[in-house]
């Protein structure tokens, strides 16, 4: 079987552990922290923001892949309070992600960034990468007052509006595109050419609204979630192209 992009060949090279970090409401948010094993050079941090399915084994594995190339990687569980929806229940998944307040998610991500900055050996520089709903939340984080130093949005949907049936909702009062002029760090927006939400046109619209800090990369022969090797949408060739390109982007801005 072909190795997935960034696969950790030597699991002993990475240390992974469940942690708790400060949440938006003065509470504790669960998370998974992966770090390179042993002493060495100081590390930048990466906040890994999960898909709509929550902090599952795939997202933990992605965090370990980042640790394997020299980052402190922290994946917060944004469903800590309500619990993750059943992965096979699409209706429950969409309901859960639509009900998760944008403001709370951003504050939780800011808490995750603060946690990473305080780790022994941290450089203080922080990146964020999000997939699916996490990509949208990463864009909101990048447009916040306490933005990371670099961000990657991987196919974050609902960029132009709260969802297919509403421009805004109580949980999603401001679409990301309306905040694009507040973008506070370089952002790489990744989309599959065959995706409908976000479509390549959606991410291009955000980049135009944001200006020079936003870069778009569209992958041919791929749709939504093409990096998720546990899902039917996984596209090995596109995923293999993405991994070194997102590492190059993050390395350029975090080192």
N, C-alpha and C positions, 0 to 999 in steps of 0.2 A: 504494500500500500504506500502510495506517495506521501511523503511527510507534508504536513500543513506548513504554511509560511511561518517562519520564526519558531518552529517547534523546538522545544528544549530537549536536546539530545542527552544531556547529563542532568537528571533531576536533582542530583546532590549539589549542583552549582547554585541552586536557588532555595531560599527559605520562604515559605508561605505560612501565614497564620491569620486566624480570625481576630479582629480587633473591634473596639468601640471608639467612636469619634464624636466630637460635639455636634449636636443636631441644631436645626434652625429654631427649635422651640425650647432650647435649654435642656433638651433630652439627649439620650445617647442613640446614635445611629450605628447599626452593624456594618462591618466592612471586611474586606479581605486585603491583606497587605502582603506583597511579594517583594523580596529584596535579594540582591546578590549575596551569596554566602561569603563570609570572611571579610577581613579588612582590605581596604583598597582606596581608590580615588573617591573623592566626594561625588555624591550622586544628585542629579536633578530628580524631580518628582513628576509622576504622571498620574492624573486622576482618570481612571477608566470607568466610563459611565455606561451602565448596562442597557441592553435592549428592553423592549416592553415586557419580556418574560421574566426580568429580574436578575438577581445575582446568582446565575447558575454556573455549572462547571465550565462551560465554554468561556464565560467572562473571567473566571478565576484563571483559566489557562492562558488567556490573552494577557492578564496581569503578569503571570510568570514569564511569558515571552518577553515582555518589556524588562523585567528584572534580569533576565538572562543576557540582555545587551547593555546592562549597566544602570538602569533606572530603579528608583524606589517607586513601585506601582501600587496604587490604592484604589480598589473598586468599592465604593460605598453602596449600600443597599437602600435605595430610595423607597422601597416598600417596607422598611423596617416597622412602621407603625401599623399599617393595615394588613401586611402579609402579601406575598406575591400571588397573583392569580394562577389558577391551574394552567399549565403550559399548553395543553391541548384544547382549551376552551377559548376560542377566538373572541367570542362575545365578551367573556369576562376579562380577557386581556385588554381589549379596546376600552372597555368601561373603566378598568383600573387606571390605565395610563391617562385617559381623559379626565379623570377625577383628581389626579395628582397635581396639587397647586404648583404653578410655575415658580412663584416666589419662594415657596418652601424648598423646592428642588434646588434652586440656585443657592439658597443659604446653606443647604446641606453640602453642596459642592464647594462652597467657600470654606466650610468647616473641614472638609477633606483636604483642601489645599493647605489650610493652617496646620493640620496634623502632619502633613508631609514636610512642611518647612521646619517643624520642630524636631524631626527625627535626627538622631546622631549621624553625622556625616552628610547631612543635607546641604546642598549649595544654596537653597532658597529659591531657585528658579523652578517654576511649575508649568507643566503642560496639561492639557485635558484632551481626551479623545472619547467620543461618544458614538454609539451605534444605534440606528433606528430612533426610537424616542430619545435615547441618550444623546444622539447627534443634535437633535433640536434643543435639548437642555444645555448641551455644550455651547451652542450658539448664544443662548440667553446668558450663560455664564460669561462668555467672551465679551458681551455687551454690558456687563455689570460694573459697578464701581470698584469691585475687588477682583478684577479679571485675572486669568492666568497669563503667563508670558507668551503662550502659543496655544492654539486649539485646532483640533481636527474634527470636523463634522462628517461622519460617515452615514450618508443617506437618511438624515434626520427629516422626517416628514412634517407636514403642517407648518411650513415656513411662512406661507402667505396668509394663513387664516387658522383659527383654532382647530378646525376639522372640516370634514366634507359638508356638514350641515349647519355650520355657524361660523361667522367671522370672528366672534369672541365668545368666551364663556366665563363664568365666575372664576374657574380654576385657571383659565388661559385668557387673561384680559387684554393682552397686547401681543399680536403676532410678531415673531422674530424680525420680519422684514421692517416693521415699524421702529425697531430699535437699532437697525443696521448702522445708522449714522453715529451710534455710540460705541461702535466696535473699538475695543481698547487693546487689541493684540492682533498679531498676524493670525489668519485663519485659512486653513485648507478645507475646501468643501469637496467631498467625494460623492459621486453619483454614478449609478449604472445607467447606461444609455437606454435600457429597456424598462427602467423604473417609471412609475406614474406618480408616486408620492414619496420623495420629491422627484419631479421630472427634471431633466437637465435644464429646462427653461426656468424652473423654480430656483435652482441654485445660482444660475446666471443672474436672475433678477436680484437675489440677495447680494451677490458680489457687486453688481452695478450700484446698488444703493449704499453699500459699505465703502466702496472706493478701493484705493490701492492696497489696503491691508488684506484683501480677500482674494484667494486664488482658487480656481475651479479645475477639477480633474474629473473628466467623464470617461468611464471605462466601457468600451464596446464589448458586445457579447455577454453583458451582465445586467441583472436587474437589481431588485432590492436584496439586501443582506447577503451579498455575494461572498463576503468574507467568513460567514458563519458556517464552519465546516460540519456542523451537526444538523444543518437544515437542508431541505431539498434545493434551495436557491443557491447553494454554494457553487461557485465557479472557480475551480482550481487555478486556471491560467490567469484570470483577472486578479484573484487573491494573491497569487505569486508576484504579480506586477505591483500591487498596492503596497505590500509590506515594506520593501526597500524604499519606496517613494515617500511613505509617511514617516519612516525613520529618518530619512534625509531631511525632511521638513522640520521635524522636531529637533533633531540634532543641531540644525542650523540656528535655531532660535533659543535653545536651552543650554548650549555649551559655549 
